[in-house]
C-alpha cells in the first residue's frame, strides 16, 4: 500500500476515532490549516524527520497549538518525506 493512501486513510479514520495504534504517533501538519497524520514512531529516529522536529521546536517550543505535536511544513512536503521514510 502506498504511504500516500495509508496517510489519507488515517485522516478519514480520524473522523471515526481519535485512537492511535500502538507504535504510532499522531502529528499535525500544515502551514495554515492543520491536518492530522498517524505515523510510526520509528520515523522519529530518522535524520530527515529530526530536522522537522527541530523546526517544530524553533517555531512552537513546547507549546503546540493543536494539543499534539505540530510540524510546520506543507502537507505535500510531509507526504513526500514520509513516503521516502517508508521505503527506507
PyMOL Python script that loads the backbone (N, CA, C, O; Angstrom):
from pymol import cmd

cmd.read_pdbstr("""\
ATOM      1  N   UNK A   1       0.855  -1.184   0.000  1.00  0.00           N
ATOM      2  CA  UNK A   1       0.000   0.000   0.000  1.00  0.00           C
ATOM      3  C   UNK A   1       0.892   1.236   0.000  1.00  0.00           C
ATOM      4  O   UNK A   1       1.846   1.313   0.775  1.00  0.00           O
ATOM      5  N   UNK A   2       0.596   2.175  -0.842  1.00  0.00           N
ATOM      6  CA  UNK A   2       1.384   3.407  -0.922  1.00  0.00           C
ATOM      7  C   UNK A   2       1.194   4.220   0.348  1.00  0.00           C
ATOM      8  O   UNK A   2       0.102   4.276   0.913  1.00  0.00           O
ATOM      9  N   UNK A   3       2.279   4.849   0.784  1.00  0.00           N
ATOM     10  CA  UNK A   3       2.221   5.656   2.012  1.00  0.00           C
ATOM     11  C   UNK A   3       1.180   6.760   1.890  1.00  0.00           C
ATOM     12  O   UNK A   3       0.501   7.092   2.862  1.00  0.00           O
ATOM     13  N   UNK A   4       1.057   7.330   0.686  1.00  0.00           N
ATOM     14  CA  UNK A   4       0.079   8.397   0.480  1.00  0.00           C
ATOM     15  C   UNK A   4      -1.328   7.903   0.796  1.00  0.00           C
ATOM     16  O   UNK A   4      -2.091   8.597   1.469  1.00  0.00           O
ATOM     17  N   UNK A   5      -1.678   6.709   0.317  1.00  0.00           N
ATOM     18  CA  UNK A   5      -3.007   6.155   0.586  1.00  0.00           C
ATOM     19  C   UNK A   5      -3.159   5.818   2.060  1.00  0.00           C
ATOM     20  O   UNK A   5      -4.226   6.021   2.640  1.00  0.00           O
ATOM     21  N   UNK A   6      -2.082   5.296   2.674  1.00  0.00           N
ATOM     22  CA  UNK A   6      -2.137   4.955   4.082  1.00  0.00           C
ATOM     23  C   UNK A   6      -2.372   6.204   4.929  1.00  0.00           C
ATOM     24  O   UNK A   6      -3.174   6.182   5.863  1.00  0.00           O
ATOM     25  N   UNK A   7      -1.668   7.299   4.601  1.00  0.00           N
ATOM     26  CA  UNK A   7      -1.844   8.535   5.354  1.00  0.00           C
ATOM     27  C   UNK A   7      -3.239   9.097   5.155  1.00  0.00           C
ATOM     28  O   UNK A   7      -3.867   9.564   6.105  1.00  0.00           O
ATOM     29  N   UNK A   8      -3.725   9.051   3.914  1.00  0.00           N
ATOM     30  CA  UNK A   8      -5.081   9.531   3.650  1.00  0.00           C
ATOM     31  C   UNK A   8      -6.098   8.710   4.426  1.00  0.00           C
ATOM     32  O   UNK A   8      -7.054   9.243   4.989  1.00  0.00           O
ATOM     33  N   UNK A   9      -5.871   7.393   4.445  1.00  0.00           N
ATOM     34  CA  UNK A   9      -6.786   6.526   5.167  1.00  0.00           C
ATOM     35  C   UNK A   9      -6.792   6.870   6.645  1.00  0.00           C
ATOM     36  O   UNK A   9      -7.836   6.808   7.294  1.00  0.00           O
ATOM     37  N   UNK A  10      -5.634   7.234   7.183  1.00  0.00           N
ATOM     38  CA  UNK A  10      -5.580   7.599   8.598  1.00  0.00           C
ATOM     39  C   UNK A  10      -6.352   8.888   8.853  1.00  0.00           C
ATOM     40  O   UNK A  10      -6.918   9.077   9.930  1.00  0.00           O
ATOM     41  N   UNK A  11      -6.374   9.778   7.853  1.00  0.00           N
ATOM     42  CA  UNK A  11      -7.150  11.012   8.007  1.00  0.00           C
ATOM     43  C   UNK A  11      -8.641  10.720   8.052  1.00  0.00           C
ATOM     44  O   UNK A  11      -9.355  11.287   8.879  1.00  0.00           O
ATOM     45  N   UNK A  12      -9.124   9.845   7.176  1.00  0.00           N
ATOM     46  CA  UNK A  12     -10.550   9.536   7.169  1.00  0.00           C
ATOM     47  C   UNK A  12     -10.930   8.752   8.420  1.00  0.00           C
ATOM     48  O   UNK A  12     -12.041   8.900   8.929  1.00  0.00           O
ATOM     49  N   UNK A  13     -10.024   7.924   8.915  1.00  0.00           N
ATOM     50  CA  UNK A  13     -10.288   7.162  10.129  1.00  0.00           C
ATOM     51  C   UNK A  13     -10.385   8.077  11.341  1.00  0.00           C
ATOM     52  O   UNK A  13     -11.030   7.733  12.331  1.00  0.00           O
ATOM     53  N   UNK A  14      -9.748   9.238  11.266  1.00  0.00           N
ATOM     54  CA  UNK A  14      -9.773  10.188  12.381  1.00  0.00           C
ATOM     55  C   UNK A  14     -11.198  10.601  12.695  1.00  0.00           C
ATOM     56  O   UNK A  14     -11.529  10.829  13.859  1.00  0.00           O
ATOM     57  N   UNK A  15     -12.036  10.701  11.702  1.00  0.00           N
ATOM     58  CA  UNK A  15     -13.419  11.119  11.909  1.00  0.00           C
ATOM     59  C   UNK A  15     -14.178  10.087  12.726  1.00  0.00           C
ATOM     60  O   UNK A  15     -15.109  10.428  13.454  1.00  0.00           O
ATOM     61  N   UNK A  16     -13.778   8.812  12.605  1.00  0.00           N
ATOM     62  CA  UNK A  16     -14.440   7.740  13.341  1.00  0.00           C
ATOM     63  C   UNK A  16     -13.833   7.535  14.722  1.00  0.00           C
ATOM     64  O   UNK A  16     -14.530   7.134  15.654  1.00  0.00           O
ATOM     65  N   UNK A  17     -12.545   7.807  14.859  1.00  0.00           N
ATOM     66  CA  UNK A  17     -11.860   7.509  16.117  1.00  0.00           C
ATOM     67  C   UNK A  17     -10.636   8.394  16.272  1.00  0.00           C
ATOM     68  O   UNK A  17      -9.970   8.730  15.293  1.00  0.00           O
ATOM     69  N   UNK A  18     -10.349   8.763  17.496  1.00  0.00           N
ATOM     70  CA  UNK A  18      -9.144   9.548  17.749  1.00  0.00           C
ATOM     71  C   UNK A  18      -8.041   8.664  18.320  1.00  0.00           C
ATOM     72  O   UNK A  18      -6.995   9.170  18.728  1.00  0.00           O
ATOM     73  N   UNK A  19      -8.261   7.343  18.354  1.00  0.00           N
ATOM     74  CA  UNK A  19      -7.261   6.434  18.883  1.00  0.00           C
ATOM     75  C   UNK A  19      -6.074   6.327  17.936  1.00  0.00           C
ATOM     76  O   UNK A  19      -6.213   6.409  16.716  1.00  0.00           O
ATOM     77  N   UNK A  20      -4.907   6.144  18.535  1.00  0.00           N
ATOM     78  CA  UNK A  20      -3.679   5.970  17.772  1.00  0.00           C
ATOM     79  C   UNK A  20      -3.175   4.565  18.060  1.00  0.00           C
ATOM     80  O   UNK A  20      -3.025   4.196  19.224  1.00  0.00           O
ATOM     81  N   UNK A  21      -2.908   3.764  17.012  1.00  0.00           N
ATOM     82  CA  UNK A  21      -2.437   2.390  17.244  1.00  0.00           C
ATOM     83  C   UNK A  21      -1.105   2.368  17.991  1.00  0.00           C
ATOM     84  O   UNK A  21      -0.310   3.303  17.898  1.00  0.00           O
ATOM     85  N   UNK A  22      -0.882   1.303  18.720  1.00  0.00           N
ATOM     86  CA  UNK A  22       0.380   1.115  19.439  1.00  0.00           C
ATOM     87  C   UNK A  22       1.535   1.186  18.444  1.00  0.00           C
ATOM     88  O   UNK A  22       1.476   0.592  17.368  1.00  0.00           O
ATOM     89  N   UNK A  23       2.595   1.924  18.816  1.00  0.00           N
ATOM     90  CA  UNK A  23       3.758   2.058  17.948  1.00  0.00           C
ATOM     91  C   UNK A  23       3.631   3.195  16.942  1.00  0.00           C
ATOM     92  O   UNK A  23       4.470   3.331  16.051  1.00  0.00           O
ATOM     93  N   UNK A  24       2.585   4.013  17.077  1.00  0.00           N
ATOM     94  CA  UNK A  24       2.358   5.132  16.178  1.00  0.00           C
ATOM     95  C   UNK A  24       2.173   6.417  16.980  1.00  0.00           C
ATOM     96  O   UNK A  24       2.013   6.391  18.200  1.00  0.00           O
ATOM     97  N   UNK A  25       2.199   7.522  16.277  1.00  0.00           N
ATOM     98  CA  UNK A  25       2.096   8.846  16.886  1.00  0.00           C
ATOM     99  C   UNK A  25       1.250   9.727  15.977  1.00  0.00           C
ATOM    100  O   UNK A  25       1.414   9.703  14.757  1.00  0.00           O
ATOM    101  N   UNK A  26       0.362  10.491  16.556  1.00  0.00           N
ATOM    102  CA  UNK A  26      -0.419  11.450  15.775  1.00  0.00           C
ATOM    103  C   UNK A  26       0.332  12.775  15.742  1.00  0.00           C
ATOM    104  O   UNK A  26       0.793  13.264  16.773  1.00  0.00           O
ATOM    105  N   UNK A  27       0.449  13.348  14.554  1.00  0.00           N
ATOM    106  CA  UNK A  27       1.071  14.665  14.390  1.00  0.00           C
ATOM    107  C   UNK A  27       0.143  15.522  13.550  1.00  0.00           C
ATOM    108  O   UNK A  27      -0.682  15.014  12.791  1.00  0.00           O
ATOM    109  N   UNK A  28       0.290  16.818  13.698  1.00  0.00           N
ATOM    110  CA  UNK A  28      -0.495  17.776  12.924  1.00  0.00           C
ATOM    111  C   UNK A  28       0.444  18.500  11.974  1.00  0.00           C
ATOM    112  O   UNK A  28       1.507  18.979  12.372  1.00  0.00           O
ATOM    113  N   UNK A  29       0.039  18.573  10.714  1.00  0.00           N
ATOM    114  CA  UNK A  29       0.901  19.101   9.668  1.00  0.00           C
ATOM    115  C   UNK A  29       0.158  20.141   8.864  1.00  0.00           C
ATOM    116  O   UNK A  29      -1.033  19.998   8.588  1.00  0.00           O
ATOM    117  N   UNK A  30       0.877  21.201   8.486  1.00  0.00           N
ATOM    118  CA  UNK A  30       0.308  22.216   7.621  1.00  0.00           C
ATOM    119  C   UNK A  30       0.772  23.594   8.015  1.00  0.00           C
ATOM    120  O   UNK A  30       1.197  23.833   9.145  1.00  0.00           O
ATOM    121  N   UNK A  31       0.683  24.492   7.064  1.00  0.00           N
ATOM    122  CA  UNK A  31       1.101  25.862   7.344  1.00  0.00           C
ATOM    123  C   UNK A  31      -0.064  26.687   7.884  1.00  0.00           C
ATOM    124  O   UNK A  31       0.093  27.417   8.862  1.00  0.00           O
ATOM    125  N   UNK A  32      -1.213  26.576   7.262  1.00  0.00           N
ATOM    126  CA  UNK A  32      -2.393  27.303   7.744  1.00  0.00           C
ATOM    127  C   UNK A  32      -3.386  26.332   8.377  1.00  0.00           C
ATOM    128  O   UNK A  32      -3.600  26.346   9.589  1.00  0.00           O
ATOM    129  N   UNK A  33      -3.978  25.502   7.552  1.00  0.00           N
ATOM    130  CA  UNK A  33      -4.905  24.502   8.052  1.00  0.00           C
ATOM    131  C   UNK A  33      -4.117  23.255   8.431  1.00  0.00           C
ATOM    132  O   UNK A  33      -3.391  22.706   7.602  1.00  0.00           O
ATOM    133  N   UNK A  34      -4.251  22.810   9.655  1.00  0.00           N
ATOM    134  CA  UNK A  34      -3.503  21.651  10.132  1.00  0.00           C
ATOM    135  C   UNK A  34      -4.313  20.379   9.886  1.00  0.00           C
ATOM    136  O   UNK A  34      -5.518  20.336  10.133  1.00  0.00           O
ATOM    137  N   UNK A  35      -3.621  19.337   9.392  1.00  0.00           N
ATOM    138  CA  UNK A  35      -4.242  18.032   9.198  1.00  0.00           C
ATOM    139  C   UNK A  35      -3.527  17.025  10.074  1.00  0.00           C
ATOM    140  O   UNK A  35      -2.323  17.130  10.312  1.00  0.00           O
ATOM    141  N   UNK A  36      -4.271  16.060  10.543  1.00  0.00           N
ATOM    142  CA  UNK A  36      -3.743  15.040  11.453  1.00  0.00           C
ATOM    143  C   UNK A  36      -3.255  13.836  10.647  1.00  0.00           C
ATOM    144  O   UNK A  36      -3.963  13.333   9.775  1.00  0.00           O
ATOM    145  N   UNK A  37      -2.039  13.384  10.948  1.00  0.00           N
ATOM    146  CA  UNK A  37      -1.456  12.190  10.350  1.00  0.00           C
ATOM    147  C   UNK A  37      -1.043  11.257  11.471  1.00  0.00           C
ATOM    148  O   UNK A  37      -0.634  11.705  12.541  1.00  0.00           O
ATOM    149  N   UNK A  38      -1.150   9.974  11.229  1.00  0.00           N
ATOM    150  CA  UNK A  38      -0.690   8.964  12.176  1.00  0.00           C
ATOM    151  C   UNK A  38       0.513   8.285  11.542  1.00  0.00           C
ATOM    152  O   UNK A  38       0.417   7.705  10.460  1.00  0.00           O
ATOM    153  N   UNK A  39       1.652   8.365  12.231  1.00  0.00           N
ATOM    154  CA  UNK A  39       2.911   7.849  11.680  1.00  0.00           C
ATOM    155  C   UNK A  39       3.541   6.853  12.647  1.00  0.00           C
ATOM    156  O   UNK A  39       3.270   6.900  13.847  1.00  0.00           O
ATOM    157  N   UNK A  40       4.377   5.955  12.138  1.00  0.00           N
ATOM    158  CA  UNK A  40       5.103   5.048  13.036  1.00  0.00           C
ATOM    159  C   UNK A  40       6.123   5.831  13.882  1.00  0.00           C
ATOM    160  O   UNK A  40       6.758   6.759  13.383  1.00  0.00           O
ATOM    161  N   UNK A  41       6.275   5.461  15.141  1.00  0.00           N
ATOM    162  CA  UNK A  41       7.240   6.161  15.995  1.00  0.00           C
ATOM    163  C   UNK A  41       8.667   5.970  15.501  1.00  0.00           C
ATOM    164  O   UNK A  41       9.546   6.756  15.853  1.00  0.00           O
ATOM    165  N   UNK A  42       8.914   4.953  14.701  1.00  0.00           N
ATOM    166  CA  UNK A  42      10.265   4.728  14.170  1.00  0.00           C
ATOM    167  C   UNK A  42      10.742   5.900  13.316  1.00  0.00           C
ATOM    168  O   UNK A  42      11.948   6.103  13.171  1.00  0.00           O
ATOM    169  N   UNK A  43       9.816   6.675  12.750  1.00  0.00           N
ATOM    170  CA  UNK A  43      10.199   7.839  11.949  1.00  0.00           C
ATOM    171  C   UNK A  43      10.954   8.874  12.785  1.00  0.00           C
ATOM    172  O   UNK A  43      11.762   9.633  12.249  1.00  0.00           O
ATOM    173  N   UNK A  44      10.696   8.907  14.088  1.00  0.00           N
ATOM    174  CA  UNK A  44      11.307   9.912  14.952  1.00  0.00           C
ATOM    175  C   UNK A  44      12.822   9.802  15.000  1.00  0.00           C
ATOM    176  O   UNK A  44      13.502  10.783  15.304  1.00  0.00           O
ATOM    177  N   UNK A  45      13.359   8.635  14.709  1.00  0.00           N
ATOM    178  CA  UNK A  45      14.817   8.434  14.748  1.00  0.00           C
ATOM    179  C   UNK A  45      15.514   8.801  13.448  1.00  0.00           C
ATOM    180  O   UNK A  45      16.743   8.871  13.415  1.00  0.00           O
ATOM    181  N   UNK A  46      14.777   9.033  12.395  1.00  0.00           N
ATOM    182  CA  UNK A  46      15.388   9.321  11.097  1.00  0.00           C
ATOM    183  C   UNK A  46      15.876  10.778  11.049  1.00  0.00           C
ATOM    184  O   UNK A  46      15.154  11.682  11.468  1.00  0.00           O
ATOM    185  N   UNK A  47      17.098  11.011  10.540  1.00  0.00           N
ATOM    186  CA  UNK A  47      17.650  12.377  10.496  1.00  0.00           C
ATOM    187  C   UNK A  47      16.764  13.386   9.764  1.00  0.00           C
ATOM    188  O   UNK A  47      16.667  14.536  10.193  1.00  0.00           O
ATOM    189  N   UNK A  48      16.121  12.983   8.676  1.00  0.00           N
ATOM    190  CA  UNK A  48      15.247  13.932   7.965  1.00  0.00           C
ATOM    191  C   UNK A  48      14.054  14.333   8.820  1.00  0.00           C
ATOM    192  O   UNK A  48      13.652  15.497   8.829  1.00  0.00           O
ATOM    193  N   UNK A  49      13.491  13.369   9.539  1.00  0.00           N
ATOM    194  CA  UNK A  49      12.358  13.686  10.400  1.00  0.00           C
ATOM    195  C   UNK A  49      12.810  14.515  11.591  1.00  0.00           C
ATOM    196  O   UNK A  49      12.076  15.384  12.061  1.00  0.00           O
ATOM    197  N   UNK A  50      14.014  14.249  12.079  1.00  0.00           N
ATOM    198  CA  UNK A  50      14.534  15.026  13.198  1.00  0.00           C
ATOM    199  C   UNK A  50      14.724  16.496  12.819  1.00  0.00           C
ATOM    200  O   UNK A  50      14.604  17.378  13.670  1.00  0.00           O
ATOM    201  N   UNK A  51      15.022  16.761  11.539  1.00  0.00           N
ATOM    202  CA  UNK A  51      15.099  18.155  11.081  1.00  0.00           C
ATOM    203  C   UNK A  51      13.748  18.833  11.223  1.00  0.00           C
ATOM    204  O   UNK A  51      13.673  19.986  11.649  1.00  0.00           O
ATOM    205  N   UNK A  52      12.678  18.126  10.869  1.00  0.00           N
ATOM    206  CA  UNK A  52      11.332  18.687  11.043  1.00  0.00           C
ATOM    207  C   UNK A  52      11.033  18.933  12.519  1.00  0.00           C
ATOM    208  O   UNK A  52      10.407  19.931  12.875  1.00  0.00           O
ATOM    209  N   UNK A  53      11.483  18.023  13.369  1.00  0.00           N
ATOM    210  CA  UNK A  53      11.260  18.201  14.807  1.00  0.00           C
ATOM    211  C   UNK A  53      11.998  19.430  15.334  1.00  0.00           C
ATOM    212  O   UNK A  53      11.486  20.140  16.201  1.00  0.00           O
ATOM    213  N   UNK A  54      13.196  19.681  14.813  1.00  0.00           N
ATOM    214  CA  UNK A  54      13.942  20.886  15.209  1.00  0.00           C
ATOM    215  C   UNK A  54      13.201  22.147  14.769  1.00  0.00           C
ATOM    216  O   UNK A  54      13.138  23.126  15.512  1.00  0.00           O
ATOM    217  N   UNK A  55      12.648  22.119  13.572  1.00  0.00           N
ATOM    218  CA  UNK A  55      11.859  23.261  13.091  1.00  0.00           C
ATOM    219  C   UNK A  55      10.638  23.467  13.973  1.00  0.00           C
ATOM    220  O   UNK A  55      10.282  24.602  14.292  1.00  0.00           O
ATOM    221  N   UNK A  56       9.999  22.376  14.364  1.00  0.00           N
ATOM    222  CA  UNK A  56       8.831  22.470  15.237  1.00  0.00           C
ATOM    223  C   UNK A  56       9.216  23.071  16.580  1.00  0.00           C
ATOM    224  O   UNK A  56       8.482  23.891  17.132  1.00  0.00           O
ATOM    225  N   UNK A  57      10.362  22.664  17.103  1.00  0.00           N
ATOM    226  CA  UNK A  57      10.832  23.206  18.384  1.00  0.00           C
ATOM    227  C   UNK A  57      11.115  24.696  18.267  1.00  0.00           C
ATOM    228  O   UNK A  57      10.764  25.471  19.157  1.00  0.00           O
ATOM    229  N   UNK A  58      11.755  25.102  17.160  1.00  0.00           N
ATOM    230  CA  UNK A  58      12.055  26.525  16.967  1.00  0.00           C
ATOM    231  C   UNK A  58      10.782  27.354  16.855  1.00  0.00           C
ATOM    232  O   UNK A  58      10.703  28.458  17.395  1.00  0.00           O
ATOM    233  N   UNK A  59       9.798  26.825  16.160  1.00  0.00           N
ATOM    234  CA  UNK A  59       8.569  27.596  15.939  1.00  0.00           C
ATOM    235  C   UNK A  59       7.623  27.571  17.122  1.00  0.00           C
ATOM    236  O   UNK A  59       7.039  28.598  17.469  1.00  0.00           O
ATOM    237  N   UNK A  60       7.460  26.401  17.755  1.00  0.00           N
ATOM    238  CA  UNK A  60       6.442  26.258  18.787  1.00  0.00           C
ATOM    239  C   UNK A  60       7.005  26.036  20.190  1.00  0.00           C
ATOM    240  O   UNK A  60       6.265  26.143  21.168  1.00  0.00           O
ATOM    241  N   UNK A  61       8.294  25.729  20.308  1.00  0.00           N
ATOM    242  CA  UNK A  61       8.822  25.378  21.621  1.00  0.00           C
ATOM    243  C   UNK A  61       8.119  24.133  22.120  1.00  0.00           C
ATOM    244  O   UNK A  61       8.025  23.141  21.397  1.00  0.00           O
ATOM    245  N   UNK A  62       7.629  24.172  23.339  1.00  0.00           N
ATOM    246  CA  UNK A  62       6.900  23.030  23.870  1.00  0.00           C
ATOM    247  C   UNK A  62       5.401  23.287  23.909  1.00  0.00           C
ATOM    248  O   UNK A  62       4.645  22.488  24.461  1.00  0.00           O
ATOM    249  N   UNK A  63       4.971  24.397  23.325  1.00  0.00           N
ATOM    250  CA  UNK A  63       3.538  24.708  23.251  1.00  0.00           C
ATOM    251  C   UNK A  63       3.082  24.467  21.816  1.00  0.00           C
ATOM    252  O   UNK A  63       3.403  25.241  20.914  1.00  0.00           O
ATOM    253  N   UNK A  64       2.338  23.399  21.617  1.00  0.00           N
ATOM    254  CA  UNK A  64       1.831  23.088  20.286  1.00  0.00           C
ATOM    255  C   UNK A  64       0.347  23.432  20.238  1.00  0.00           C
ATOM    256  O   UNK A  64      -0.439  22.882  21.010  1.00  0.00           O
ATOM    257  N   UNK A  65      -0.043  24.333  19.344  1.00  0.00           N
ATOM    258  CA  UNK A  65      -1.400  24.870  19.321  1.00  0.00           C
ATOM    259  C   UNK A  65      -2.500  23.831  19.112  1.00  0.00           C
ATOM    260  O   UNK A  65      -3.645  24.074  19.492  1.00  0.00           O
ATOM    261  N   UNK A  66      -2.185  22.692  18.522  1.00  0.00           N
ATOM    262  CA  UNK A  66      -3.210  21.688  18.258  1.00  0.00           C
ATOM    263  C   UNK A  66      -3.366  20.718  19.434  1.00  0.00           C
ATOM    264  O   UNK A  66      -4.234  19.845  19.403  1.00  0.00           O
ATOM    265  N   UNK A  67      -2.538  20.864  20.462  1.00  0.00           N
ATOM    266  CA  UNK A  67      -2.607  19.954  21.585  1.00  0.00           C
ATOM    267  C   UNK A  67      -1.776  18.698  21.374  1.00  0.00           C
ATOM    268  O   UNK A  67      -1.699  17.845  22.259  1.00  0.00           O
ATOM    269  N   UNK A  68      -1.164  18.585  20.226  1.00  0.00           N
ATOM    270  CA  UNK A  68      -0.288  17.461  19.894  1.00  0.00           C
ATOM    271  C   UNK A  68       0.893  18.005  19.119  1.00  0.00           C
ATOM    272  O   UNK A  68       0.968  19.206  18.859  1.00  0.00           O
ATOM    273  N   UNK A  69       1.806  17.143  18.751  1.00  0.00           N
ATOM    274  CA  UNK A  69       2.989  17.562  18.015  1.00  0.00           C
ATOM    275  C   UNK A  69       2.576  18.191  16.685  1.00  0.00           C
ATOM    276  O   UNK A  69       1.902  17.556  15.873  1.00  0.00           O
ATOM    277  N   UNK A  70       2.980  19.431  16.469  1.00  0.00           N
ATOM    278  CA  UNK A  70       2.649  20.166  15.246  1.00  0.00           C
ATOM    279  C   UNK A  70       3.915  20.353  14.428  1.00  0.00           C
ATOM    280  O   UNK A  70       4.917  20.862  14.931  1.00  0.00           O
ATOM    281  N   UNK A  71       3.871  19.941  13.162  1.00  0.00           N
ATOM    282  CA  UNK A  71       5.015  20.027  12.259  1.00  0.00           C
ATOM    283  C   UNK A  71       4.788  21.193  11.302  1.00  0.00           C
ATOM    284  O   UNK A  71       3.813  21.185  10.550  1.00  0.00           O
ATOM    285  N   UNK A  72       5.673  22.203  11.313  1.00  0.00           N
ATOM    286  CA  UNK A  72       5.473  23.384  10.472  1.00  0.00           C
ATOM    287  C   UNK A  72       6.026  23.197   9.054  1.00  0.00           C
ATOM    288  O   UNK A  72       7.084  23.732   8.721  1.00  0.00           O
ATOM    289  N   UNK A  73       5.310  22.438   8.224  1.00  0.00           N
ATOM    290  CA  UNK A  73       5.695  22.289   6.832  1.00  0.00           C
ATOM    291  C   UNK A  73       4.427  22.042   6.021  1.00  0.00           C
ATOM    292  O   UNK A  73       3.351  21.827   6.580  1.00  0.00           O
ATOM    293  N   UNK A  74       4.565  22.076   4.719  1.00  0.00           N
ATOM    294  CA  UNK A  74       3.394  21.826   3.884  1.00  0.00           C
ATOM    295  C   UNK A  74       3.008  20.356   3.959  1.00  0.00           C
ATOM    296  O   UNK A  74       3.836  19.491   4.248  1.00  0.00           O
ATOM    297  N   UNK A  75       1.754  20.097   3.696  1.00  0.00           N
ATOM    298  CA  UNK A  75       1.267  18.722   3.681  1.00  0.00           C
ATOM    299  C   UNK A  75       1.994  17.915   2.597  1.00  0.00           C
ATOM    300  O   UNK A  75       2.350  16.757   2.820  1.00  0.00           O
ATOM    301  N   UNK A  76       2.212  18.517   1.439  1.00  0.00           N
ATOM    302  CA  UNK A  76       2.901  17.822   0.346  1.00  0.00           C
ATOM    303  C   UNK A  76       4.323  17.429   0.726  1.00  0.00           C
ATOM    304  O   UNK A  76       4.752  16.310   0.442  1.00  0.00           O
ATOM    305  N   UNK A  77       5.057  18.334   1.362  1.00  0.00           N
ATOM    306  CA  UNK A  77       6.416  18.030   1.801  1.00  0.00           C
ATOM    307  C   UNK A  77       6.414  16.881   2.808  1.00  0.00           C
ATOM    308  O   UNK A  77       7.253  15.983   2.739  1.00  0.00           O
ATOM    309  N   UNK A  78       5.466  16.918   3.743  1.00  0.00           N
ATOM    310  CA  UNK A  78       5.378  15.871   4.757  1.00  0.00           C
ATOM    311  C   UNK A  78       5.078  14.516   4.119  1.00  0.00           C
ATOM    312  O   UNK A  78       5.680  13.509   4.495  1.00  0.00           O
ATOM    313  N   UNK A  79       4.166  14.482   3.172  1.00  0.00           N
ATOM    314  CA  UNK A  79       3.826  13.235   2.490  1.00  0.00           C
ATOM    315  C   UNK A  79       5.029  12.720   1.702  1.00  0.00           C
ATOM    316  O   UNK A  79       5.302  11.520   1.702  1.00  0.00           O
ATOM    317  N   UNK A  80       5.745  13.620   1.033  1.00  0.00           N
ATOM    318  CA  UNK A  80       6.953  13.207   0.307  1.00  0.00           C
ATOM    319  C   UNK A  80       7.984  12.612   1.261  1.00  0.00           C
ATOM    320  O   UNK A  80       8.569  11.568   0.972  1.00  0.00           O
ATOM    321  N   UNK A  81       8.208  13.274   2.400  1.00  0.00           N
ATOM    322  CA  UNK A  81       9.186  12.801   3.376  1.00  0.00           C
ATOM    323  C   UNK A  81       8.783  11.451   3.943  1.00  0.00           C
ATOM    324  O   UNK A  81       9.606  10.537   3.995  1.00  0.00           O
ATOM    325  N   UNK A  82       7.552  11.307   4.364  1.00  0.00           N
ATOM    326  CA  UNK A  82       7.117  10.038   4.958  1.00  0.00           C
ATOM    327  C   UNK A  82       7.093   8.923   3.909  1.00  0.00           C
ATOM    328  O   UNK A  82       7.305   7.756   4.241  1.00  0.00           O
ATOM    329  N   UNK A  83       6.844   9.266   2.679  1.00  0.00           N
ATOM    330  CA  UNK A  83       6.906   8.280   1.610  1.00  0.00           C
ATOM    331  C   UNK A  83       8.337   7.759   1.463  1.00  0.00           C
ATOM    332  O   UNK A  83       8.558   6.560   1.294  1.00  0.00           O
ATOM    333  N   UNK A  84       9.296   8.670   1.530  1.00  0.00           N
ATOM    334  CA  UNK A  84      10.712   8.302   1.473  1.00  0.00           C
ATOM    335  C   UNK A  84      11.099   7.427   2.670  1.00  0.00           C
ATOM    336  O   UNK A  84      11.827   6.445   2.519  1.00  0.00           O
ATOM    337  N   UNK A  85      10.614   7.785   3.844  1.00  0.00           N
ATOM    338  CA  UNK A  85      10.947   7.033   5.050  1.00  0.00           C
ATOM    339  C   UNK A  85      10.342   5.631   5.029  1.00  0.00           C
ATOM    340  O   UNK A  85      10.936   4.690   5.554  1.00  0.00           O
ATOM    341  N   UNK A  86       9.180   5.492   4.434  1.00  0.00           N
ATOM    342  CA  UNK A  86       8.536   4.174   4.397  1.00  0.00           C
ATOM    343  C   UNK A  86       9.286   3.202   3.490  1.00  0.00           C
ATOM    344  O   UNK A  86       9.175   1.987   3.650  1.00  0.00           O
ATOM    345  N   UNK A  87      10.047   3.739   2.539  1.00  0.00           N
ATOM    346  CA  UNK A  87      10.830   2.897   1.632  1.00  0.00           C
ATOM    347  C   UNK A  87      12.191   2.553   2.213  1.00  0.00           C
ATOM    348  O   UNK A  87      12.843   1.612   1.762  1.00  0.00           O
ATOM    349  N   UNK A  88      12.619   3.310   3.213  1.00  0.00           N
ATOM    350  CA  UNK A  88      13.974   3.116   3.779  1.00  0.00           C
ATOM    351  C   UNK A  88      14.057   1.893   4.654  1.00  0.00           C
ATOM    352  O   UNK A  88      15.120   1.596   5.199  1.00  0.00           O
TER     353      UNK A  88
END
""", "prot")
cmd.dss("prot")
cmd.show_as("cartoon", "prot")
cmd.util.cbc("prot")
cmd.orient("prot")
